[in-house]
Amino acid sequence: RHAGASSDMLARRRTVGEIMARGRWAALKSVRRYAKGGSVQKVAERLAPGIRLFCQQMERDLPRILKKEIGVVVPDFSALPEANLVR
């Protein structure tokens, strides 16, 4: 699915009613489900580039990790100054 509802809500381009009509949702609960994904995306965009890259690699490799085909080496993020974890 595309992130139209999340994007519209975060950018305040449309009202909740307009988003519901656009997505053909009858229940507010459906709209809230997509808003949560948008909130996560907003936080992800603020991550330091190295952390964001690590997260993207983990997402890409998750099927192989779960099948125990590959292991995970977690970088030492504690070496980064706190200000660099999230922009």
Residue frames as a rotation matrix with the C-alpha (Angstrom) as fourth column:
ARG 1
0.576 0.817 0.000 0.00
0.817 -0.576 0.000 0.00
0.000 0.000 -1.000 0.00
HIS 2
-0.165 -0.581 0.797 1.04
0.493 -0.749 -0.444 3.55
0.855 0.319 0.410 -0.54
ALA 3
-0.510 -0.149 -0.847 1.52
0.856 -0.184 -0.483 5.97
-0.084 -0.972 0.221 2.31
GLY 4
-0.463 0.365 0.808 -0.95
0.345 -0.766 0.543 8.57
0.817 0.530 0.229 1.05
ALA 5
0.627 0.776 -0.067 -3.09
0.334 -0.191 0.923 8.67
0.703 -0.601 -0.379 4.18
SER 6
0.409 -0.561 -0.720 -0.08
0.877 0.022 0.481 8.88
-0.254 -0.827 0.501 6.50
SER 7
-0.623 -0.704 0.340 1.55
0.779 -0.596 0.194 11.52
0.066 0.386 0.920 4.37
ASP 8
-0.156 0.667 0.728 -1.63
0.293 -0.673 0.679 13.59
0.943 0.319 -0.091 4.12
MET 9
0.775 0.488 -0.401 -2.18
0.488 -0.058 0.871 13.41
0.401 -0.871 -0.283 7.86
LEU 10
0.137 -0.816 -0.561 1.40
0.924 -0.098 0.368 14.30
-0.356 -0.570 0.741 8.80
ALA 11
-0.795 -0.469 0.384 1.56
0.595 -0.723 0.350 17.19
0.114 0.507 0.854 6.33
ARG 12
-0.359 0.774 -0.522 -1.97
0.363 -0.399 -0.842 18.29
-0.860 -0.492 -0.138 7.28
ARG 13
-0.989 -0.008 -0.147 -2.90
-0.136 -0.342 0.930 18.43
-0.058 0.940 0.337 3.59
ARG 14
-0.332 0.918 -0.216 -6.34
-0.126 0.184 0.975 16.94
0.935 0.351 0.055 4.23
THR 15
-0.122 0.409 0.904 -8.76
-0.989 -0.124 -0.078 16.69
0.081 -0.904 0.420 7.13
VAL 16
-0.777 -0.095 0.623 -9.48
-0.291 0.931 -0.221 13.29
-0.559 -0.353 -0.750 8.67
GLY 17
0.236 0.957 0.172 -12.86
-0.104 0.200 -0.974 13.35
-0.966 0.212 0.146 6.91
GLU 18
0.552 -0.108 -0.827 -11.21
-0.820 -0.251 -0.515 13.99
-0.152 0.962 -0.227 3.55
ILE 19
-0.586 -0.808 -0.063 -8.70
-0.811 0.583 0.051 11.21
-0.005 0.081 -0.997 4.17
MET 20
-0.478 0.493 0.727 -11.53
-0.102 0.791 -0.603 8.83
-0.873 -0.362 -0.328 5.07
ALA 21
0.617 0.746 -0.250 -13.40
-0.303 -0.068 -0.950 9.72
-0.726 0.663 0.184 1.88
ARG 22
0.231 -0.622 -0.748 -10.29
-0.972 -0.110 -0.209 9.41
0.048 0.775 -0.630 -0.26
GLY 23
-0.791 -0.610 0.051 -9.44
-0.612 0.783 -0.112 6.01
0.029 -0.119 -0.992 1.23
ARG 24
-0.079 0.889 -0.450 -13.09
-0.515 0.350 0.782 4.90
0.853 0.294 0.431 1.22
TRP 25
-0.818 -0.220 -0.532 -12.88
0.333 0.572 -0.749 4.13
0.469 -0.790 -0.395 4.93
ALA 26
0.215 0.958 0.188 -16.06
0.133 -0.219 0.967 4.10
0.967 -0.183 -0.174 6.98
ALA 27
0.827 0.076 -0.557 -14.32
0.538 0.183 0.823 3.72
0.165 -0.980 0.111 10.34
LEU 28
0.766 -0.555 0.325 -11.96
-0.586 -0.810 -0.002 6.16
0.264 -0.189 -0.946 12.00
LYS 29
0.612 -0.517 0.599 -10.07
-0.227 0.611 0.759 3.13
-0.758 -0.600 0.257 13.34
SER 30
0.649 -0.343 0.679 -8.88
0.736 0.510 -0.446 2.36
-0.193 0.789 0.583 9.79
VAL 31
0.732 -0.371 0.572 -7.45
0.026 -0.824 -0.567 5.86
0.681 0.429 -0.593 9.38
ARG 32
0.719 -0.454 0.526 -5.65
-0.678 -0.290 0.676 5.66
-0.154 -0.843 -0.516 12.73
ARG 33
0.709 -0.457 0.537 -3.93
0.355 0.889 0.289 2.44
-0.610 -0.014 0.793 11.65
TYR 34
0.503 -0.514 0.694 -2.29
0.771 -0.095 -0.629 4.29
0.389 0.853 0.349 8.77
ALA 35
0.774 -0.201 0.600 -1.46
-0.312 -0.946 0.086 7.34
0.551 -0.254 -0.795 10.88
LYS 36
0.799 -0.501 0.332 0.68
-0.184 0.323 0.929 5.18
-0.572 -0.803 0.166 13.17
GLY 37
0.457 -0.634 0.624 2.79
0.848 0.521 -0.092 4.07
-0.267 0.571 0.776 10.21
GLY 38
0.552 -0.199 0.810 3.27
0.381 -0.804 -0.457 7.69
0.742 0.561 -0.368 9.27
SER 39
0.887 -0.226 0.403 4.45
-0.459 -0.525 0.717 8.53
0.049 -0.821 -0.569 12.77
VAL 40
0.599 -0.695 0.398 7.06
0.344 0.672 0.656 5.80
-0.723 -0.256 0.642 12.58
GLN 41
0.399 -0.426 0.812 8.20
0.887 -0.045 -0.460 7.10
0.232 0.904 0.360 9.19
LYS 42
0.793 -0.057 0.606 8.55
-0.079 -0.997 0.009 10.61
0.604 -0.055 -0.795 10.62
VAL 43
0.776 -0.538 0.328 10.84
-0.379 0.017 0.925 9.35
-0.503 -0.843 -0.190 13.40
ALA 44
0.504 -0.587 0.634 12.84
0.674 0.726 0.136 7.21
-0.540 0.359 0.761 10.95
GLU 45
0.628 -0.229 0.744 13.57
0.555 -0.538 -0.635 10.26
0.545 0.811 -0.211 8.82
ARG 46
0.797 -0.289 0.530 15.17
-0.499 -0.809 0.310 11.94
0.339 -0.512 -0.789 11.85
LEU 47
0.851 -0.501 0.155 17.62
0.281 0.686 0.671 9.10
-0.443 -0.528 0.725 12.57
ALA 48
0.122 -0.909 -0.399 21.32
-0.603 -0.387 0.698 9.64
-0.789 0.156 -0.595 12.03
PRO 49
0.341 0.043 -0.939 22.35
-0.929 0.169 -0.329 8.38
0.145 0.985 0.098 8.57
GLY 50
-0.674 -0.679 -0.291 24.39
-0.616 0.734 -0.287 5.45
0.408 -0.014 -0.913 9.93
ILE 51
-0.718 0.494 0.491 21.52
-0.217 0.511 -0.832 4.22
-0.662 -0.703 -0.260 12.09
ARG 52
0.303 0.855 -0.420 19.03
-0.711 -0.090 -0.697 4.65
-0.634 0.510 0.581 9.24
LEU 53
-0.023 -0.405 -0.914 21.29
-0.908 0.392 -0.150 2.60
0.419 0.826 -0.377 6.94
PHE 54
-0.933 -0.318 0.170 21.60
-0.360 0.799 -0.481 -0.14
0.017 -0.510 -0.860 9.57
CYS 55
-0.311 0.904 0.292 17.80
-0.320 0.190 -0.928 -0.27
-0.895 -0.382 0.231 9.95
GLN 56
0.399 0.434 -0.807 17.32
-0.886 -0.043 -0.462 -0.47
-0.236 0.900 0.368 6.18
GLN 57
-0.452 -0.646 -0.615 19.83
-0.735 0.660 -0.154 -3.32
0.505 0.382 -0.774 5.96
MET 58
-0.888 0.169 0.427 18.07
-0.219 0.662 -0.717 -5.19
-0.404 -0.730 -0.551 8.78
GLU 59
0.125 0.984 -0.126 14.72
-0.568 -0.033 -0.823 -4.74
-0.814 0.175 0.554 7.04
ARG 60
0.248 -0.110 -0.962 16.21
-0.946 0.187 -0.265 -6.05
0.209 0.976 -0.058 3.79
ASP 61
-0.582 -0.653 -0.484 17.91
-0.528 0.757 -0.385 -9.01
0.618 0.031 -0.786 5.49
LEU 62
-0.272 0.496 0.824 15.10
-0.931 0.081 -0.356 -9.91
-0.243 -0.864 0.440 7.94
PRO 63
0.762 0.587 -0.275 13.84
-0.636 0.758 -0.143 -12.98
0.124 0.284 0.951 6.02
ARG 64
0.281 -0.743 -0.608 17.37
-0.083 0.612 -0.786 -14.45
0.956 0.272 0.111 5.94
ILE 65
-0.616 -0.459 0.640 17.97
-0.632 -0.196 -0.749 -13.55
0.469 -0.867 -0.169 9.60
LEU 66
0.131 0.777 0.616 14.75
-0.961 0.252 -0.113 -15.28
-0.243 -0.578 0.779 10.67
LYS 67
0.891 0.138 -0.433 15.74
-0.308 0.884 -0.351 -18.38
0.335 0.446 0.830 8.67
LYS 68
0.678 -0.700 0.224 19.10
-0.197 0.121 0.973 -18.24
-0.709 -0.703 -0.056 10.48
GLU 69
0.775 -0.416 0.476 20.91
0.616 0.325 -0.718 -18.05
0.144 0.849 0.508 7.14
ILE 70
-0.131 -0.805 0.579 22.87
0.323 -0.587 -0.743 -15.02
0.937 0.090 0.337 8.35
GLY 71
-0.056 0.031 -0.998 23.66
0.998 -0.039 -0.058 -13.48
-0.040 -0.999 -0.029 11.70
VAL 72
0.774 0.331 0.540 23.39
0.337 -0.937 0.091 -9.91
0.536 0.111 -0.837 12.90
VAL 73
-0.327 -0.849 -0.414 26.31
0.934 -0.223 -0.280 -7.73
0.145 -0.478 0.866 13.88
VAL 74
0.768 0.640 0.023 25.06
0.615 -0.748 0.251 -4.65
0.178 -0.179 -0.968 15.69
PRO 75
-0.075 -0.812 0.578 27.36
0.391 -0.558 -0.732 -1.64
0.917 0.171 0.360 15.45
ASP 76
-0.318 -0.120 -0.940 28.37
0.944 -0.136 -0.302 0.13
-0.092 -0.983 0.157 18.65
PHE 77
0.180 0.496 0.849 26.00
0.565 -0.759 0.324 3.07
0.805 0.422 -0.418 18.47
SER 78
0.779 0.098 -0.619 26.99
0.611 -0.335 0.717 4.11
-0.137 -0.937 -0.321 22.00
ALA 79
-0.293 -0.952 -0.086 30.13
0.860 -0.302 0.412 5.63
-0.419 0.047 0.907 20.49
LEU 80
-0.301 0.254 0.919 27.95
0.628 -0.673 0.392 8.22
0.718 0.695 0.044 18.75
PRO 81
-0.998 0.058 -0.002 27.20
-0.040 -0.704 -0.709 11.41
-0.043 -0.708 0.705 20.65
GLU 82
-0.439 0.899 0.013 23.55
0.562 0.285 -0.776 11.45
-0.701 -0.333 -0.630 21.78
ALA 83
0.003 0.443 -0.897 22.83
-0.393 -0.824 -0.408 14.37
-0.920 0.353 0.172 19.44
ASN 84
-0.620 -0.321 -0.715 23.80
-0.774 0.103 0.625 12.22
-0.127 0.941 -0.312 16.44
LEU 85
-0.825 0.354 0.441 21.31
0.270 0.932 -0.243 9.42
-0.497 -0.081 -0.864 17.16
VAL 86
0.174 0.909 0.379 18.33
0.962 -0.075 -0.262 11.52
-0.210 0.411 -0.887 16.10
ARG 87
-0.781 -0.444 0.440 18.52
0.564 -0.804 0.189 14.74
0.270 0.395 0.878 14.13
